[in-house]
Amino acid sequence: MRRALAGCALLTLAACAPPPPPAPPSAPELPPAIAAQYATVQDGGIEVPAVPAKYLSERTIRREVDYWTDEKPGTVIVDPWQRFLYYVQPGNRAIRYGVAVGDEGRAFSGTAHIPYSRDWPGWRPTENMIREFPGQYAQYRDGLEGGLTNPLGARALYLHKGNRDTFYRIHGTSEMDSIGNATSAGCIRMFHQDVIELETLVRSGARVIVLTEDESGKGTAPPGTPLPQLEPPVIATEGDPA
């Protein structure tokens, strides 16, 4: 009888116990070509880690798309509001890159040019950043050397108007989860693998156009047809300061 009661008690406890947690979903399978684009790469003596599949989607991977513009091939067009960067190709085509856009990236619009770029550039916070957030930036007053932890990442493309630096940058980031999002800080950020490729395509003096909010989506529909509706941005409050 005692054994029977003990057995019932065990069954009761088992019935009250929570079910085991579900197995985590398996990582999505990437097409081989996409996996190769975002694989681990050695660059300048630094090992750039592969981009995990969970960060790669139709909106974030680089791909060639239809793009209608009168701008010459080789022009860079940035749409901060849709979080895309386009490298114009012949025949109404462009290479589209997913980007992350910070407050600084939405504060500039119009035309500029890229006089130069840098591999694994150093970074130094502005005096204003140090004054406003000394606990975060004062330690970098003398600068931070290039590397994976540097906010400018593997490459930085510097935008000028005439001979004046706009302090607007297109650059790499190790904050891979930020790509495709609007962030609280930074200019235009790209996966390291993407900014490395873009830097090989862009020629010194290349024209850059940064679209206003009213112009967002321009080029993505044939002339005379309505532009696609803006997608609401996903705001990420964490991210690189540059």
C-alpha positions as CSV (number, residue, x, y, z in Angstrom):
1,M,0.0,0.0,0.0
2,R,2.8,2.4,0.9
3,R,4.5,1.6,-2.4
4,A,1.3,2.4,-4.2
5,L,0.9,5.7,-2.4
6,A,4.5,6.6,-3.1
7,G,4.0,5.8,-6.7
8,C,0.9,8.1,-6.8
9,A,2.9,10.9,-5.1
10,L,5.6,10.6,-7.8
11,L,3.0,10.7,-10.6
12,T,1.4,13.8,-9.0
13,L,4.7,15.6,-8.8
14,A,5.5,14.7,-12.4
15,A,2.1,16.0,-13.5
16,C,2.8,19.3,-11.7
17,A,6.3,19.7,-13.0
18,P,6.7,22.2,-15.9
19,P,7.3,20.7,-19.3
20,P,10.9,20.8,-20.6
21,P,11.8,24.0,-22.5
22,P,11.5,23.7,-26.3
23,A,14.7,23.1,-28.2
24,P,16.2,26.3,-29.6
25,P,15.5,26.8,-33.3
26,S,18.2,25.7,-35.6
27,A,20.2,28.4,-37.4
28,P,18.8,29.2,-40.8
29,E,20.6,27.7,-43.7
30,L,22.4,30.3,-45.8
31,P,22.8,29.9,-49.6
32,P,26.5,29.1,-50.2
33,A,27.1,32.4,-52.1
34,I,25.7,34.4,-49.2
35,A,27.7,32.4,-46.6
36,A,30.9,33.0,-48.6
37,Q,30.2,36.8,-48.8
38,Y,30.1,37.0,-45.0
39,A,32.6,34.3,-44.0
40,T,35.6,34.9,-41.8
41,V,38.2,36.9,-43.5
42,Q,41.8,37.9,-42.8
43,D,42.4,41.5,-43.4
44,G,45.5,43.6,-42.6
45,G,46.6,40.9,-40.0
46,I,43.2,41.0,-38.3
47,E,40.7,38.1,-38.4
48,V,37.3,39.5,-39.2
49,P,34.7,37.1,-37.8
50,A,31.9,35.7,-40.0
51,V,28.5,37.3,-39.7
52,P,26.1,34.9,-38.0
53,A,23.2,33.8,-40.1
54,K,20.7,35.3,-37.7
55,Y,21.9,38.8,-38.8
56,L,21.6,38.1,-42.5
57,S,18.2,38.8,-44.2
58,E,16.9,40.2,-47.4
59,R,17.2,43.7,-45.9
60,T,20.8,43.3,-44.6
61,I,22.7,41.3,-47.2
62,R,24.4,43.0,-50.1
63,R,22.7,42.3,-53.4
64,E,22.3,43.8,-56.9
65,V,18.9,45.5,-57.4
66,D,17.0,47.6,-59.9
67,Y,17.7,51.3,-59.3
68,W,16.6,54.1,-61.5
69,T,18.8,57.2,-61.3
70,D,20.4,59.7,-63.6
71,E,23.6,59.6,-61.5
72,K,26.7,58.2,-63.1
73,P,27.9,54.6,-62.3
74,G,30.2,54.8,-59.3
75,T,28.0,57.2,-57.4
76,V,27.2,56.3,-53.8
77,I,23.6,57.1,-52.7
78,V,22.7,56.7,-49.0
79,D,19.1,56.4,-47.9
80,P,19.4,56.9,-44.1
81,W,15.6,56.5,-43.6
82,Q,15.4,53.1,-45.2
83,R,18.8,52.1,-44.0
84,F,20.3,51.3,-47.4
85,L,23.4,52.3,-49.3
86,Y,23.4,52.0,-53.1
87,Y,26.5,51.8,-55.3
88,V,25.2,52.8,-58.7
89,Q,25.9,50.4,-61.6
90,P,25.2,50.8,-65.3
91,G,21.8,50.0,-66.8
92,N,19.5,51.1,-63.9
93,R,21.1,48.7,-61.4
94,A,22.9,49.2,-58.1
95,I,24.6,47.2,-55.4
96,R,22.5,47.6,-52.3
97,Y,24.0,47.3,-48.8
98,G,22.1,47.2,-45.6
99,V,23.4,49.7,-43.1
100,A,22.8,51.0,-39.6
101,V,22.2,54.7,-39.2
102,G,22.8,56.8,-36.1
103,D,21.6,60.3,-35.2
104,E,24.6,61.8,-37.0
105,G,23.7,59.8,-40.1
106,R,20.3,61.4,-40.2
107,A,21.5,64.9,-39.6
108,F,23.4,65.3,-42.9
109,S,21.9,65.3,-46.4
110,G,22.8,66.6,-49.8
111,T,25.9,66.0,-51.9
112,A,29.5,65.4,-50.9
113,H,32.5,63.4,-52.2
114,I,34.9,60.9,-50.9
115,P,38.5,62.2,-51.2
116,Y,40.1,59.2,-49.3
117,S,39.4,56.2,-47.2
118,R,41.4,54.4,-44.5
119,D,42.0,50.8,-43.6
120,W,41.5,50.0,-39.9
121,P,41.5,53.7,-39.0
122,G,42.2,55.2,-35.5
123,W,39.4,57.0,-33.8
124,R,39.2,59.9,-31.3
125,P,36.1,61.3,-29.6
126,T,35.3,65.0,-30.1
127,E,35.8,67.4,-27.3
128,N,32.0,67.8,-27.2
129,M,31.6,64.0,-26.7
130,I,34.1,64.1,-23.9
131,R,32.5,67.1,-22.3
132,E,29.0,65.6,-22.4
133,F,29.9,62.0,-21.6
134,P,33.2,62.0,-19.7
135,G,32.7,58.6,-18.1
136,Q,32.3,57.0,-21.5
137,Y,34.8,58.9,-23.7
138,A,37.4,60.6,-21.6
139,Q,39.5,57.4,-21.6
140,Y,39.9,57.7,-25.3
141,R,41.0,61.4,-25.4
142,D,44.3,60.4,-26.9
143,G,42.7,58.2,-29.5
144,L,42.0,54.5,-30.0
145,E,44.0,52.5,-32.5
146,G,42.4,50.6,-35.3
147,G,40.9,47.2,-34.7
148,L,37.7,45.2,-34.2
149,T,36.9,47.2,-31.0
150,N,37.4,50.6,-32.8
151,P,34.1,52.3,-33.7
152,L,35.2,52.9,-37.3
153,G,35.9,49.2,-38.0
154,A,37.7,47.8,-40.9
155,R,37.3,50.8,-43.3
156,A,36.2,54.4,-43.1
157,L,35.2,56.4,-46.1
158,Y,35.4,60.2,-45.3
159,L,32.9,62.6,-46.8
160,H,33.9,66.2,-47.7
161,K,32.1,69.2,-49.2
162,G,34.7,71.1,-51.2
163,N,37.8,71.1,-48.9
164,R,35.8,70.8,-45.7
165,D,35.4,67.6,-43.8
166,T,31.7,67.0,-43.0
167,F,32.6,64.5,-40.2
168,Y,30.2,62.2,-41.9
169,R,31.6,58.7,-42.3
170,I,30.7,55.4,-44.0
171,H,32.5,52.8,-41.9
172,G,32.5,49.2,-40.6
173,T,31.1,48.0,-37.3
174,S,31.4,45.0,-35.0
175,E,27.9,45.7,-33.8
176,M,26.4,43.3,-36.3
177,D,23.0,43.3,-34.8
178,S,22.6,47.0,-35.5
179,I,22.7,46.6,-39.3
180,G,19.3,47.4,-40.8
181,N,18.3,49.5,-37.8
182,A,18.2,53.1,-36.7
183,T,20.6,53.6,-33.7
184,S,21.2,56.3,-31.1
185,A,24.7,57.1,-32.3
186,G,27.0,56.9,-35.3
187,C,27.0,57.7,-38.9
188,I,26.5,55.0,-41.6
189,R,27.7,51.6,-40.4
190,M,28.2,48.4,-42.4
191,F,29.2,44.8,-41.9
192,H,33.0,44.7,-42.1
193,Q,32.8,42.4,-45.1
194,D,30.6,44.9,-46.9
195,V,32.6,48.0,-46.2
196,I,35.8,46.2,-47.2
197,E,34.2,45.4,-50.6
198,L,32.7,48.9,-51.0
199,E,36.0,50.5,-50.4
200,T,37.6,48.5,-53.3
201,L,34.8,49.8,-55.6
202,V,34.8,53.5,-54.7
203,R,37.2,55.7,-56.5
204,S,38.8,58.8,-55.0
205,G,36.5,61.8,-55.5
206,A,33.4,59.6,-55.9
207,R,30.2,61.6,-55.7
208,V,27.9,60.8,-52.7
209,I,24.3,61.8,-52.3
210,V,22.5,61.5,-49.0
211,L,18.8,61.5,-49.3
212,T,16.4,63.6,-47.2
213,E,13.4,62.0,-45.5
214,D,11.2,63.3,-48.2
215,E,13.4,61.7,-50.9
216,S,13.6,58.3,-49.1
217,G,13.0,55.5,-51.5
218,K,14.0,57.5,-54.5
219,G,15.4,55.3,-57.3
220,T,13.7,52.1,-56.1
221,A,10.7,52.5,-58.5
222,P,10.6,53.3,-62.2
223,P,10.1,57.0,-63.1
224,G,6.5,58.0,-62.9
225,T,5.4,55.3,-60.4
226,P,4.8,55.9,-56.6
227,L,7.7,55.4,-54.2
228,P,7.4,52.5,-51.7
229,Q,6.0,53.4,-48.3
230,L,8.6,54.0,-45.6
231,E,9.1,51.2,-43.1
232,P,9.1,52.4,-39.5
233,P,12.7,52.2,-38.2
234,V,13.7,49.8,-35.5
235,I,15.5,51.9,-32.9
236,A,18.5,50.4,-31.2
237,T,19.8,52.4,-28.3
238,E,23.1,50.6,-28.0
239,G,25.8,50.9,-30.5
240,D,29.1,52.4,-31.6
241,P,29.7,56.0,-30.8
242,A,31.0,56.8,-34.3
